[in-house]
Amino acid sequence: MSGRILVAYASKNGSTAEIAQAIGKELQSAGKTVDVIEMKTVRTLAGYDAIVIGAPLYMGSVIGDMGKFTGHYCSELAKVPVAAFVVGVAPKDPKPGAIEAAMGALTKALGQVTPVASVLFAGKLDPAKVNFVMRKFMEMAKIPTGDFRDGDAIAVWARGLPAVLKV
Ligand SMILES: Cc1cc2nc3c(=O)[nH]c(=O)nc-3n(C[C@H](O)[C@H](O)[C@H](O)COP(=O)(O)O)c2cc1C
């Protein structure tokens, strides 16, 4: 089935934006019509058959843009299939409970939106992009740094979306 899909993302340092673009490319390759748009600039959900939303984790929470988006478009998002992704270094964090905490933060940011699929992707944390105090905190807390994005995992998830979104 052909279908028009919105991939709405939030990103502070660009890595989630690149993941959103990669998802959009896969959906296009599957014959879908796709718009990949930063969620704070989205003005309407009219005309979309399905929505994919994604945002990164900062300090234990999904950045505020996602909560604002899901709150603002709550009634529209109840009428179309929604898939959600969250990005962080949690998959590389050996601390027990890191992945569960990341998925819990996604659920919180989704509010009343129930996704048909949700996933945590490993992101990119460049210590050069954070201030001195934060860098020291990250060292002390043993937070993993590097580009952990897995293009294959992202592509596999994106390829499965048309079936779960029924578009
Ligand atoms: C200050 C700071 C706090 C972060 N906090 C978390 C966190 O609580 N959990 C997590 O999994 N990743 C955390 N990260 C990693 C980011 O989620 C990761 O770098 C992500 O890819 C950033 O996405 P962006 O480039 O789209 O902004 C943090 C990164 C920074 C710089």
The ligand as an SDF file (V2000), in Angstrom:
LIG
                    3D

 31 33  0  0  0  0  0  0  0  0999 V2000
   24.6240   16.3790   28.7360 C   0  0  0  0  0  0  0  0  0  0  0  0
   24.1980   15.0620   28.1540 C   0  0  0  0  0  0  0  0  0  0  0  0
   23.3360   14.2420   28.8560 C   0  0  0  0  0  0  0  0  0  0  0  0
   22.9510   12.9970   28.3250 C   0  0  0  0  0  0  0  0  0  0  0  0
   22.1020   12.2020   29.0410 N   0  0  0  0  0  0  0  0  0  0  0  0
   21.7780   10.9740   28.5630 C   0  0  0  0  0  0  0  0  0  0  0  0
   20.9390   10.0990   29.3170 C   0  0  0  0  0  0  0  0  0  0  0  0
   20.4270   10.4340   30.3820 O   0  0  0  0  0  0  0  0  0  0  0  0
   20.6950    8.8650   28.8110 N   0  0  0  0  0  0  0  0  0  0  0  0
   21.2190    8.4470   27.6210 C   0  0  0  0  0  0  0  0  0  0  0  0
   20.9890    7.2970   27.2260 O   0  0  0  0  0  0  0  0  0  0  0  0
   21.9930    9.2740   26.8520 N   0  0  0  0  0  0  0  0  0  0  0  0
   22.2700   10.5140   27.3080 C   0  0  0  0  0  0  0  0  0  0  0  0
   23.0620   11.3630   26.5650 N   0  0  0  0  0  0  0  0  0  0  0  0
   23.4980   10.9340   25.2290 C   0  0  0  0  0  0  0  0  0  0  0  0
   22.6090   11.5280   24.1320 C   0  0  0  0  0  0  0  0  0  0  0  0
   21.3030   11.0230   24.2170 O   0  0  0  0  0  0  0  0  0  0  0  0
   23.2350   11.1680   22.7870 C   0  0  0  0  0  0  0  0  0  0  0  0
   24.4470   11.8790   22.6920 O   0  0  0  0  0  0  0  0  0  0  0  0
   22.3290   11.4760   21.6110 C   0  0  0  0  0  0  0  0  0  0  0  0
   22.8220   10.8150   20.4510 O   0  0  0  0  0  0  0  0  0  0  0  0
   22.2030   12.9660   21.3770 C   0  0  0  0  0  0  0  0  0  0  0  0
   21.3060   13.2150   20.3290 O   0  0  0  0  0  0  0  0  0  0  0  0
   21.4070   14.5350   19.4300 P   0  0  0  0  0  0  0  0  0  0  0  0
   22.7700   14.5230   18.7720 O   0  0  0  0  0  0  0  0  0  0  0  0
   20.3140   14.3670   18.4190 O   0  0  0  0  0  0  0  0  0  0  0  0
   21.1890   15.7020   20.2990 O   0  0  0  0  0  0  0  0  0  0  0  0
   23.4450   12.5910   27.0630 C   0  0  0  0  0  0  0  0  0  0  0  0
   24.3130   13.4340   26.3620 C   0  0  0  0  0  0  0  0  0  0  0  0
   24.6980   14.6550   26.8970 C   0  0  0  0  0  0  0  0  0  0  0  0
   25.6310   15.5370   26.1070 C   0  0  0  0  0  0  0  0  0  0  0  0
  1  2  1  0
  2  3  1  0
  2 30  2  0
  3  4  2  0
  4  5  1  0
  4 28  1  0
  5  6  2  0
  6  7  1  0
  6 13  1  0
  7  8  2  0
  7  9  1  0
  9 10  1  0
 10 11  2  0
 10 12  1  0
 12 13  2  0
 13 14  1  0
 14 15  1  0
 14 28  1  0
 15 16  1  0
 16 17  1  0
 16 18  1  0
 18 19  1  0
 18 20  1  0
 20 21  1  0
 20 22  1  0
 22 23  1  0
 23 24  1  0
 24 25  2  0
 24 26  1  0
 24 27  1  0
 28 29  2  0
 29 30  1  0
 30 31  1  0
M  END
$$$$
